[in-house]
Amino acid sequence: MPNEDRQFVDALARGLAILECLSRAHHPIGNRAISDAVGLAPSTVSRLTHTLCMLGYIRPAGSGRTY
């Protein structure tokens, strides 16, 4: 991600990386698998997936521990 670009929004890029990861998954996956796939800390992924759920971009699957 471009560090020197002041117009670049890191949080948005992280959220989009999660959406991209989920769109490529062939089955529901959890925060740990997302974290491993996108290279973000599990706590960051947890906050971002929570936010994406609250905004209606993703939804829990089955037990609610995967998306």
URSULKA-V622970 format. One record per pair of residues at least 24 apart in sequence whose ideal C-beta (glycine too) atoms are under 8 Angstrom apart, sorted by sequence separation. I is the first residue (numbers start at 1). J is the second residue. If there is no record, write none. Layout:
((I J) (I J))
//
This chain:
((14 38) (14 40) (18 45) (14 44) (18 48) (18 49) (15 48) (19 52) (28 61) (34 67) (14 48) (18 52) (28 62) (30 65) (15 51) (22 58) (30 66) (15 52) (29 66) (30 67) (19 57) (28 66) (29 67) (19 58) (28 67) (22 67))
//
